[in-house]
Amino acid sequence: MKNFTRKNPLFALCGLNCALCSMHLGGYCPGCGGGDGNQSCAIARCSVTHGVEYCSQCGEYPCKSYDKFDAYDSFITHRSRHSNLMQAKAVGYENYLLELNEKSVILNELLQKYNDGRRKTFYSVAVNLLSLEELRKVMEQVTLTEHLDMMTSKEKAAVAVGYFQETAAKKGIELKLFKKPKTK
């Protein structure tokens, strides 16, 4: 699978939002089909065989490749993968990519203005799991916070995190990665 490439590597064929992944943001991964990413991905090999750009375009989706795929997260949350694909299929892949781009802009703003150096994963999970409308509302709440310009980066991060946690709690969403337990 050397040099596996796709038209848009920032939305993975399996439904992961690579544009919102800490590995991509850190420059460690070009995204799905970016040429040098996870070359051993069985789902990528399968897509080449079936000739599809996204798994949801395949007549066999969801297949055995998705068994227990959502149980644990990697560098990015896997919980929204199926709903991402279904949303992209419903609104059109190009429209979904426009929303993903706006989410990416929000994530970058959070990392630049409201990060105390410890929030990259938290913000990535929040931006992945909350809807674009919810993200816009949280960002409005954050920017309207009194005396924000006088706060330290730690205080700004606490404000933003608080609004995100409050919004997620209302939806029953836990804003953390679910890592696979280490086997002894």
C-alpha positions as CSV (number, residue, x, y, z in Angstrom):
1,M,0.0,0.0,0.0
2,K,3.0,2.3,-0.5
3,N,1.9,5.8,-1.7
4,F,-1.8,5.3,-1.0
5,T,-3.5,8.6,-2.1
6,R,-7.0,10.0,-2.0
7,K,-8.6,13.2,-3.3
8,N,-9.3,14.5,0.2
9,P,-7.0,13.0,2.9
10,L,-8.6,15.1,5.7
11,F,-11.8,13.0,5.9
12,A,-10.8,9.3,6.1
13,L,-12.6,6.8,4.0
14,C,-13.7,5.1,7.3
15,G,-15.3,8.3,8.7
16,L,-12.5,9.6,10.9
17,N,-12.0,13.4,10.7
18,C,-8.3,13.4,10.1
19,A,-8.4,17.3,9.9
20,L,-9.2,17.3,13.6
21,C,-6.6,14.7,14.7
22,S,-3.7,15.6,17.0
23,M,-1.3,13.5,14.9
24,H,-2.3,15.5,11.8
25,L,-2.2,18.8,13.6
26,G,1.3,18.0,14.9
27,G,2.5,17.2,11.4
28,Y,3.0,13.5,12.1
29,C,0.4,12.2,9.7
30,P,-0.8,13.5,6.3
31,G,-4.3,12.1,6.8
32,C,-6.0,9.1,5.1
33,G,-4.5,8.6,1.7
34,G,-2.0,11.4,2.2
35,G,0.8,9.2,0.8
36,D,2.7,8.5,3.9
37,G,0.1,7.8,6.7
38,N,-1.0,4.4,8.0
39,Q,0.0,2.3,5.1
40,S,-1.0,-0.9,6.8
41,C,-4.7,0.1,7.1
42,A,-6.9,-2.9,6.1
43,I,-9.8,-0.5,5.4
44,A,-7.6,1.4,2.9
45,R,-6.6,-1.8,1.1
46,C,-10.3,-2.8,1.0
47,S,-11.3,0.6,-0.5
48,V,-8.8,0.1,-3.4
49,T,-10.3,-3.4,-4.0
50,H,-13.9,-2.0,-4.0
51,G,-13.1,1.2,-5.8
52,V,-14.8,3.6,-3.4
53,E,-13.6,6.9,-1.9
54,Y,-15.6,6.4,1.3
55,C,-16.7,3.2,2.9
56,S,-20.4,4.4,3.0
57,Q,-20.4,4.3,-0.8
58,C,-19.7,0.5,-0.7
59,G,-22.7,-1.9,-1.0
60,E,-21.1,-4.0,1.8
61,Y,-20.9,-1.2,4.4
62,P,-20.8,-1.7,7.3
63,C,-18.7,-4.9,7.0
64,K,-16.6,-7.0,9.3
65,S,-13.8,-4.4,9.2
66,Y,-16.0,-2.3,11.4
67,D,-16.5,-4.9,14.2
68,K,-15.4,-3.3,17.5
69,F,-13.9,-0.4,15.6
70,D,-15.6,2.1,17.8
71,A,-14.8,0.4,21.1
72,Y,-11.5,2.3,21.6
73,D,-9.9,5.4,20.3
74,S,-6.5,6.1,18.8
75,F,-5.1,9.6,18.5
76,I,-8.6,10.7,17.5
77,T,-12.0,9.6,18.7
78,H,-13.6,6.8,16.8
79,R,-17.1,7.3,18.3
80,S,-18.3,9.6,15.6
81,R,-17.0,7.7,12.6
82,H,-20.2,6.1,11.5
83,S,-22.3,9.2,12.1
84,N,-19.7,11.2,10.1
85,L,-20.1,8.9,7.1
86,M,-23.9,9.0,7.4
87,Q,-23.9,12.8,7.7
88,A,-21.6,13.1,4.7
89,K,-23.7,10.8,2.6
90,A,-26.9,12.8,3.6
91,V,-25.6,16.3,3.0
92,G,-23.2,15.4,0.3
93,Y,-19.5,14.8,0.7
94,E,-18.5,18.3,-0.6
95,N,-20.9,20.0,1.9
96,Y,-19.5,17.8,4.7
97,L,-16.0,18.8,3.8
98,L,-17.0,22.4,4.1
99,E,-18.3,21.8,7.6
100,L,-15.2,19.9,8.5
101,N,-13.1,22.8,7.3
102,E,-15.1,25.2,9.5
103,K,-14.6,22.8,12.5
104,S,-10.8,22.7,11.7
105,V,-10.8,26.6,11.8
106,I,-12.5,26.5,15.2
107,L,-10.1,23.9,16.5
108,N,-7.1,26.0,15.3
109,E,-8.6,29.0,17.0
110,L,-9.0,27.1,20.3
111,L,-5.4,25.9,20.1
112,Q,-4.0,29.3,19.4
113,K,-6.1,31.4,21.8
114,Y,-7.4,29.1,24.5
115,N,-4.8,26.5,25.1
116,D,-2.7,26.3,28.2
117,G,-0.4,23.7,26.6
118,R,-2.5,20.8,27.8
119,R,-5.7,20.9,25.8
120,K,-4.9,19.7,22.3
121,T,-6.6,16.3,22.7
122,F,-9.5,17.7,24.7
123,Y,-10.3,20.3,22.0
124,S,-9.8,17.7,19.2
125,V,-12.4,15.4,20.9
126,A,-14.8,18.2,21.6
127,V,-14.7,19.5,18.0
128,N,-15.1,16.0,16.7
129,L,-18.1,15.0,18.9
130,L,-20.1,18.2,19.0
131,S,-22.1,19.5,16.1
132,L,-21.0,22.6,14.2
133,E,-23.9,24.6,15.6
134,E,-23.0,23.6,19.2
135,L,-19.3,24.6,18.5
136,R,-20.4,28.0,17.2
137,K,-22.5,28.6,20.3
138,V,-19.7,27.6,22.6
139,M,-17.3,29.8,20.8
140,E,-19.7,32.7,21.1
141,Q,-20.0,32.1,24.8
142,V,-16.3,32.0,25.2
143,T,-15.7,35.2,23.3
144,L,-18.4,37.0,25.2
145,T,-16.8,36.1,28.6
146,E,-16.2,39.2,30.6
147,H,-12.5,40.3,31.0
148,L,-11.3,37.5,28.7
149,D,-8.6,39.8,27.3
150,M,-7.2,40.2,30.8
151,M,-7.0,36.5,31.6
152,T,-4.0,34.2,31.6
153,S,-3.9,31.4,29.1
154,K,-4.7,28.9,31.9
155,E,-7.8,31.0,32.8
156,K,-8.9,31.3,29.2
157,A,-8.5,27.5,28.8
158,A,-10.6,26.9,31.9
159,V,-13.4,29.1,30.6
160,A,-13.4,27.3,27.2
161,V,-13.2,23.9,28.7
162,G,-16.0,24.7,31.1
163,Y,-18.4,25.7,28.3
164,F,-17.5,22.6,26.3
165,Q,-18.0,20.3,29.2
166,E,-21.4,21.9,30.0
167,T,-22.5,21.6,26.4
168,A,-21.3,18.0,26.1
169,A,-22.9,17.0,29.4
170,K,-26.3,18.2,28.2
171,K,-25.9,15.8,25.2
172,G,-24.5,12.9,27.4
173,I,-21.1,13.1,25.7
174,E,-17.9,12.4,27.5
175,L,-15.0,14.5,26.1
176,K,-12.1,12.2,26.5
177,L,-10.5,9.4,24.4
178,F,-11.4,5.9,25.3
179,K,-8.0,4.1,25.2
180,K,-7.7,0.3,25.0
181,P,-6.5,-1.1,28.3
182,K,-2.9,-2.3,28.2
183,T,-2.5,-6.1,28.4
184,K,0.0,-7.5,30.8
